[in-house]
Every structure is written in structure tokens, then in C-alpha cells.
């Protein structure tokens, strides 16, 4: 009888250690994945890095500043948070909403804003998504709750013709928006996904395996549950592929052929899930978020052709 009690206590102790380890690992994984960039408000450094990586943006930015065509804009979201965006005024009634990636900020995608303003004649709105740049927030939302905030930006800068163009997490956000009801007054809206993931679950599960060699069970399940309890959303519901399956709007999919961070196979699943009004461009030799850097002229041409298609 005494031996049985010892065995039971040993089993219970192992179970307690296992549960505590899973909870601890889940909290670590969640904080690692959703914590903002600690240097997110250092806009001067962001400008320096942008001009170094994409030197064509510096003279263009100088021109915008001389004309007073770029400004910082702050709005209060329906949640009460204060969010920031860069607004580039071209004039006319065409506006692009440019959405940045994970732990990036609006400044990091001035190269994309330049294409829309200089080459395509669009006004450009570049939000700092929740917990990025100068926008409020303590934890990143991976595009899921951001979709509501992006819709609010669309309503603030409402135009007849609009395009939502995101890269990486911003692309997932754009796809997640595409099944929502658009603000009244938009006559033509289109979406561009540049290397977005199918779902937060798929992306995190892939990184869990790649970085730590761990399977989905049990850590993904427990971490997703903690995310739901803490922040009100789970990894499974944050699904771009589910949203685009209901999207009626034209969409261009762009993805690097050598992307391993958001594996290229994801874009094929996304493309297949989109019912109609879709185009796909796989960029040869490009890793994650490198499609423009590797194919600058063709990147701009593909966007122009997509936006001009009836």
C-alpha cells in the first residue's frame, strides 16, 4: 500500500511539473511573439535605416517636406487608444492604405508609399498598427484586431478609389480586412498581399518547429488559450485564409519563391481559397519581404497593372 502511495505522489508530482512547465513555456512564447519592438518610437533611426536600405526614398521625402505634402496624423480609435499614421497628400480621390510588418513601423515602408505617390498618383495613409511605432498598445495583435483599426483609417481618409497593400503581418491584416463591410462611399477597393501568412496559428506553429524543434501539441494549444484569456483572441480565429474565402474584392498575391519565414506554400493555399478576382506573382530569388528589393521595376509595374485592370 505504501508503494502505491509513493507511485501516486510521484505521478502527481510529474504532472504538476509538466503543467507548470507548459504554462511557463506558453507565457514565454506569447510574450516573445507579441511584445513590441523596444525601440519602436525611435523614428530618427527608422528614417536612417530606410534611407540607407532604399536611397531612392530620401530625395523623394525631401521633396514631400518642401511641399508640405507629408504630415503626422493622430486619431482616437473607437477603443479609446491614440494611434498614429503618416499621411502623404497627392491630391485627387485615390488613396492607398499601406500596412507594415511585425515589429516594424510606417517609416519602414516609405519605399512602398513612394511607388503609390510618385508613380501611381495616390494619396497614401501609413498607420502604425497597434503597439507599433507611435501608436498606443502594449501587445501586438498580429493583424486580427488590427483589421478593425485599419478599417477605421479607411473611413477617416475615405476616397472613391482605394487600395489596401500590406507586407508580411500587414499583408495578413489586409487579407483579414477583405471580408469586412467596407465604409460607405468607396466605389473601387482592391487588396494586395505581399508575403502574408495563412493564419497566426500556422505561422507560430511553423516557427515553433523551426526555431525550437517542438510540435504543435501541447504548447500551441495552451499558448492560444492564454492569448484568448488575456487579449480576447485566439491563434486559430486569427485566420487570413478564412477571411479571404469570403472576400469579393480583387486581390493580388505576391510572395518570394525563397521565403522560409512565411513559407511560399502558404500563398498557394491563400490563392486557392480566394473565390475569384485574383492574381498571383511568385518572385524568383526573393526571401521574406524581398520581392520589391529583388524586382523593383517589375514590382511597381505589377501593382500598376493590377490597379488598372477592369
N, C-alpha and C positions, 0 to 999 in steps of 0.2 A: 504493500500500500504506500509505504514511504517513497519507494522508487517511482511509482506512478505520479505522486505529487511533484516530485523533482522534475520529471519529464514535462508535466503540465506547465510548471512555472518556467521551465526553460523555453518551451514553445511560446508561452505568453511574452516572455522577455524578448525573444527573437521577433515576434510580431510587433511589439512596441517599438523596437529599434528600427524595424523595416518601415513602419508607418511614419515615425519621426523623420527618418531619412528621406522618405518620399515627400513629406510636407516641406522639409527644408530645401530639398532639391527643386521642388516646384516654385517655392518663393524666390529662390536664386534665379531660376530660369525666367520667371516672369519679370523680375526686376532688371535682369540683364537685357531682356528683349525690349522692354517698354520704357526704360529710363532715357530721358532726353540727353542730348549732347551737352556736357557741362560747359562748353564754350559757345553755346548757341547764340548768345547775344553779342558776340564779338563781330560786329558787322564789318569793321575795318579789315580784319583778317579774311573774312569771306570775300570781300572785294579784291584783296591782293591775290588770293588763290584763283579767283575767277579770271582776272586779267592775265595771270601767268599761264593758266591752262588754255584759255581761249583769248588770245591777244586781240582778236578782231572785236571783242566787246568793249575794249577801253575807249577807242576813239568814238564809237557809237554812243557810249554812255556820256562822254564829254559833250557830244552834240545835243543829247537829250537835256542835259543840265543847262546848257546855254540857252536852249529854247524854253526852259521851264516845263518840259514835257514829261517829267517823271516826278512823282511825289509819294511820300509815305502816307498811307491811309489806315486809320484805326476805326473799327466798328465794334459795337457791343452785340455779341451774339444773343440769341434767344435764351441761352443758358446763363447769361449774365457775365460771361467772360469777355475780356477785351482782346480782340485779335487784330493782327497787323497784315497789311499787304502792300506791295509796291504796285502803283498804277502808272502805266505808260500811256499817254494820250496821243493818239494819231489823228483823231477826228473821224467823222463818219459814223456808221452804225454797225460796225463789225468788231466783235470783241472776243479775244482768246483768254480762257482761264487756264493758266499754267500751274501744274501741281508737282511739287518736288518730292524727293525720295526720303527714305528713312534716315533720320538724324541730319538731314540737310536743311536748307532754308531757301527762301525765294531768290536770294542773290546768287546761289549756286547754279541757277538755271537762266541767267541772263542771256546765255548763248541761244536758248530757245526763244526767249522773248524777242531777241534781235531778229530772228527769222520772221516772226509774225509782224513786228512793227516795220522793219526796214524793207523786207522783201515781199510781204503779203498785204501790207496796209491795214493791219488790225490794231485796235487798242488792245492793251494787254493788262490783265489783272494777275498778280503773282502773290497768292496768300502764303503766309507762314501757317502751316497747319497746326493743330492743337499740340502744345508742348514743343514747338519748334520756333526757332528764330525769336522774334519779339512778341509772339502770341502767348497768351496765358496757357497754363496747363502743367501738370506735374508728371503725367504719364502719356506715352504715345498710344494712339488708338488704332494704328495700323490700317487706316483708311475707312474702317467701318463706321464709327461715329463721325469721322471727318466728312463723310458724304453729306451729312445734313448741313454742316458748316459751309461746305463748298457750294451747295445749293443756295445758301443764303448769299454768298458772294455773287452768284449768278443773278439773283434778284436785285442786289444793290447796283450792279453795273449792267442792267438789262439792255440788250441790244436786239435788233431784228435778227441778225446772224451771229451765231456763237459757236465756238469750238472749245471742248474741254480736252486738254492734252496733258497727260501725266507720264512720269517716268518712274519705274520701279514701284515703291509704295504709292506714289502719286498716280501711277497708271492703274493700280488696283482700286484706288479711290475713284478715279474716273469711271471705271467699269461698274463699280458699286452704285454710282450716281445714275447710270444709264437706264435703270429700270424704274427710277423715281418719276413722279409727275413733275414736269418742268414748269418754271414760273410762266405765268400767262404773259403773252407779248412776244415770245421768241418764235420767229417764223421758220428758222432753219437752225438746227443744232446738230453737231457731229462730235464724235469722240475718237481720240487717238490713244491707244495703249502701247507704250514703249516699255517692254520687258516687265510687265506686271505679273504677279503671281495668281494662281487659280484660287487660293484661299489662304487665310492665315494658318489654318491647320496644316495644309500641305507644305507651306514654306517653313514653318517652325519644325515640323516633323523631319523634313529634309535636312535642316541644319543640325538638329539633334543627332541624326545619324552621321552626318559628315564630320561634325566637329568633335563629337563625344563617343561615336560608335554605339549609340543607345537606340533601342527600338521605341515605337510609339507607346506601348503599354509598359508601365503604368503612368509614366511621367507626363505625357501629353494630356491624358485624361484628367489627372489631378491638377495640373497647371491651368488647364482650360476652366476647370471648376472654380479655382481660386480667382481667376480673372473675372468670371461671371459674378462671383460674390463681391469682389472688390469694386469692379468697374462697370458691371451691368451688361457685359457682352462676352460671348464665348468664341473660341477659335473656329469652331465649326460653322457658326452662323455668319461669321465674317467672310463671306464667300463671293468672290467676284464672278466665278463661273455660274453660280446660281442666279445672280442678278442679270448677267448678260443673256441668259437663256430666255429672259422676259423683255429684253430691250428691243424697241422698234427702230432705234436710230442708227444711222450709218456709223460704222466703226472701222478704223484702220489699225491693224495689229502689226507691231514692229518688234523684232526680237533678234538678238545676236545669236549666230549659229554656234558660238563657243561659250555661251553663258552656262555657268555651273552654279552660280549663286541663286538665280531663279532659272532652273533648268529649261532648256529650249523646248523640251517636250510639253511643258505647260502651255505654251502658246498654241500648239496644235489642238490641245483639248479645249482651250478657250475659243479658238476659231470654229471648231466643230459645234460647240454649244450655242454659238450665236446663230439665230434662225436665218437671217438674210441681211442684205445691205452691209457687206463686209469685204475687206481686202486684207491680204497677208503679205508681209515683206520680211524675209529672213536675211539678215545682213551677214555676209560672209566675213569670217575673220574677227568678228566682234565678240568680246566678252560682255559682262553685265554692264548695261548703260553706256556702251561704247559705240552704238550704231551711228550717232552723229559724228563722233571723233574719227571713225574709220571711213565714213562715207558722207562728207559734209555737203557736197553739191547735190548728190542724189537724195539725201535726207530732205533737203529743202524742196527739191522738185517733187518728191513723193507726197509731201504734205500739200503742196500747191495743187497737184493733180487730184488728190482726194477731195480737197475742199471745193474744187471747181466742177466735180462730177455732178451731173443732174441726178 
